[in-house]
Amino acid sequence: MPAKRGHPEGGDTAGVVGPFGKTAAQEDAHSATAGESSARRTRLNEAYTTYEQVHLATVGLRRGRATAAAVHECASRALATVKAGGEANNSAVRQAAVLLARQVCAYPEADTGGIVGGLVQTLGTAAPATRSEIYGALERIHECKGIFSAGGSAAVPDPTMRQLDAAVRRDLNHAQHHLRCAALAVLALVWMRTSTDDGRGAGLFDVVCRYTADSHPKVRQTALATLARHHTVGARLAVDTYDDCVVATKDDYEQVRLAAVELVWMVGTAYPDHPVVIHKHGTSDTIRLLDDAFVKICDMVNDCSVVVRQRACAMLGRFTNVDAKFLSQTFSKQVMSNLRRFAARAPRGYAGRNRGVRTGGGGGRAAIPTPEGDADVESDEFRLLDSGAAGAFVHGLEDEYQEVRDAAIESITELCAASADFSAKAVDFLVDMFNDSSDRVRACAIHALTSIGDRALIQITEEQLSIALSAMKDSSSRVRAGIYRFLSVATLARAEWIERLVAGFRANLERYAHDDQHAIYATLRMLGQNHSHIVSIAFARSLLGISEHYLSREARIDDAVYAGNVILLMNTKPPSRAAIAAALPDYVSTHLPYLRDKYPGCLPADIADSVPPRLGFVKQMLSRPQPDLSIAQLTLADSQRHVDGAFAAIVSALEQAAGGTGDDTAGVATLLARRARELEALCTGDPAPDRTEPDERHLAVAHYARLVGHILDTQTAAAAAAAAPMLPSPQRPRQLDLAARVMRGAYELAGRTAGLDAACKHALSGAQAFAHAAWLAAHDLAAYDRRLADKMVRELLRRMRGAATHCAGQRLSEPARRLEEAWLAVPSSRKDGDDDRSADPGGIRSDSPLLDFERELAAFVAGFRPMPFMPPGLCRRARARIASQVQTAAPASQQQQQQHYRQPTEYNHVFPLRLSLSAAVGWVSRRGLLGVAVSLPAQQTVFLAPPMECVRPRQPMHWAVEWSDVAVSLPLGSGESTAVRVSVVLRLPAHAPWSDALVVRGAAVPPTHSAADYFRRQADPALRFVCVDIADGGCAVGVNPVHVAPPASAHTRV
């Protein structure tokens, strides 16, 4: 056996001192460390040799193994791989190494400047494919770190920028198009730096413009996209770019034309008044650049590509302040006279090539065939726009693809907002789109007409009325509703047309009574308001079928057609309405109270003033406030209207509370509570047969409104307690109770509502922080042990800092900082070397630092503003429906089941009560959140976790709970029958376990508690969860305690 180093006999050498003053063990460790350092340095300079090595390093970074050493090693080896030369078969390895270097730059530990400098240095020797990859990596690194931004923390130094500039200019002339594209993209970023540093931006801009005429389409597209990108970031394009963009609109490739259309609009809007000279036939005229750009894009509506046509139609709507004559030309395929100019021509003889195309006699002119007819080639005029640009919107509306037609309609809608004359011309074309084959196009045209009519009423012709009546027969309820809205903003010139329209409404009332009744009545109401000058007494008699000379039979009050006719007549202006009511039979006026109550909002508020004086009782009935209808009697439209009104009122009150604009805090809280009750009653009441499922978003907003009301009440209670510091007792329980309501409501809303976005969750986190602070403010911290008080305050600060990390919770960061500083300034009553606790044993001295902390805490409670809360439309509310809970198996027949449930269950208090639970749970993400709560007669609640095998999935986020052995130990009763309530709950993890367990109960910390009690209670598993009931109260089970006597034995017999 060889002897160990340092001892000739091979003994233990751990303590032997070597020649350098170190023991053998220390020398071995030093040697091992030196060896590892040398190996690491060697590995850092070693390049990757295979693609698999680069791939493994990339995967390692993505999987979270991104330590500082790993990032440094990956960056060094990636740069070494890129700089290494080699054969062409290693090009894929070098490209992968470039991608790895780009990924490494995303980590904060990486040396971005060194990596970028190394990549730029390899541009002179790397292969074209690798250089193209390096340019793409530099572009992505700039998006992440802003390396080309002047003055940035990771900005590339000037020598590296000059080296990159030279490499980019060299690669712009390379034969491979993909390298030219990559160089152009990086040139745009270099332009951002050089244009601010040395004024060379204009020269680089000219370089980019030259490549808009490159031989390869991808390069031309990249050049145009580069110009467009710099326009979007604020760079001012040169007006000379316009000519290159116009040429690019005629390119053979679709993607180039798409980029050119965008750039033509950008230059046109950047220089709207720049003069453009048009030369034709030796004559010139001048128009604005904005108008010329509009004409050029109009010409692109006839492009062969559907994508280009759609983009061109969409771009037309972005123009503003276009000359009216060019806007009008978009609806005419023939060039109008105001866009033609006189051109003097010299007289010509008959000799020459035009001899064969003469038309007519000796005075005829030469003509050539065109799609619009024979064009006069010797005309004394020329046009300011090409024939293809004329009628751009006509071509767009007649396109075979619905995407193009949709884009044309949307652009027409945008342009109508700026020109009344253009709106008048667009109505006829938009009405024709009612006959389109696509539902979406028809709905888009209806929306456009409605938008026009909202600004000014639309005068429609008889032909347009016929088209609208035909569209009213559409099978789509969405299209029919749009037609009704359009007719609400339309005016008719003759009474006969109104009768035709009313006949169409009558047919739809018979065909779609349940779906369209409310919309038709709303349209008739607007027709009456807009046609008071046409609706006369004779028209009213004709509409109701009443003779002027003979008595007529009273109409049925429940006739829907008759009700619609009365709504039309009674919505005219007051003078006309009073005259019509006086001329009609009295039964029409006596029906008004019933119609007003059955169809709210369809009759004017001052309808009582139009009733004839002889019908005083009717006028008295109409003067009373409209009674509220029960929810079960509301139709779908009525219910939706009530819900929308209550929802809008709640949103307005929430904005007022969040902004702190109102001084009446108690009034806002009362309004929120009342509106929340109304909205919940409308959404959760017993629906009518034609009602649909309630909107879960409305329920969530109503819940949050009630929560904000509790917050405002808490602030009022805290302000009252601060105003009367000598009488804190009446306010402290009130403040604790309100804080408990806020905390429970926030937990319930966050736990029961699935699909809340980040902003809503942040708002609820802020509400929980407020409840925690209000609960702590209700305590007298001077009466508690310092360590216990410190734990109480630390939990609040931890919660506030957690909420402040989000974007929506930034308003909590500053209060949290001030509270922490104030609490750190509070000294303990016990100083070093002072064991006298007789005055205040273990407590906190009531000096000014503690008062400062309490003032900061009270200021946070008083100044807290609820955050906005608007959940998305796809949120769902967790619910549980309990099917049965019995002790034994239920009888077979339904009658026996009812008798069984009505009878109390007998049990012996010595043994646990055995219950069977069956429930269907919906919209709960995980089965581990489910629990069962059993409320005992002594106002105690026991929470049980069902076994996993008893919770089976039915569909995503829906579960079936089948627990046949729920053991509940009941306390010893007095022998009277009682009941226990079983419910399904969500067991939500508590954010602050010890404090939340007290806050949700509204309980204060006893002054006798110490820090040991805090740690002991915190270890209780029951405090780690907050249970939220999702079964809406659960179901009660009647129980009857019985006394079970022991069996008699032989020794006890008489």
Secondary structure, DSSP 8 states (H G I E B T S, - for coil): ----TT-TT----TT-B-TTS-BHHHHHHHHHHHHHHHHHHHHHT----SHHHHHHHHHHHHTT---HHHHHHHHHHHHHHHH----GGGHHHHHHHHHHHHHHTTSTTS-HHHHHHHHHHGGGTS-HHHHHHHHHHHHHHHHHH-TTSTT-TT---HHHHHHHHHHHHHHTT-S-HHHHHHHHHHHHHHHHHHHHHTS-HHHHHHHHHHGGG-SSHHHHHHHHHHHHHHHHTT----TTHHHHHHHHTT-SSHHHHHHHHHHHHHHHHHSTT-EEEEEETTEEEEEEHHHHHHHHHHHGGG-S-HHHHHHHHHHHTT--S--HHHHHHTT-SS--GGGEEE-------S-SGGGGGB-SSTT--BEE--TTS-EETT-SEEESS-GGGTTHHHHHHT-SSHHHHHHHHHHHHHHHTT-HHHHHHHHHHHHHGGG-S-HHHHHHHHHHHHHHHHHS-EE--HHHHHHHHHHTT-S-HHHHHHHHHHHHTEE-SSHHHHHHHHHHHHHHHHHSHHHHHHHHHHHHHHHHHH-TTT--HHHHHHHHT--SSS------TT-HHHHHHHHHHHTS-HHHHHHHHHHS-HHHHHTHHHHHHHSTTSS-TTGGGGS-TT-HHHHHHHHS------GGG--HHHHHHHHHHHHHHHHHHHHHHHHT--S-HHHHHHHHHHHHHHHHHHHHS---TT-----HHHHHHHHHHHHHHHHHHHHHHHHHHHH-TT--TTHHHHHHHHHHHHHHHHHHHHHHEET--HHHHHHHHHHHHHHHHHHHHTS-GGGS-HHHHHHHHHHHHHHHHHHHTSSTTGGGHHHHHHHHHHHHT---S--TT----SSSTTS---SHHHHHHHHHHHHHHHH---------TT-EE-EEEEEEEESS---SSHHHHHHHHHS-EEE-TTS-EEEEEEEEEES-S-GGGEEEEEE-TTS-EEEE---GGGEEEEETTEEEEEEEEEEE------S--EEEEEEEEEEEE-SSHHHHHHHTTT----TT--HHHHHHHHT-GGGGEEEEE-STT-EEEEEEE--------GGG--
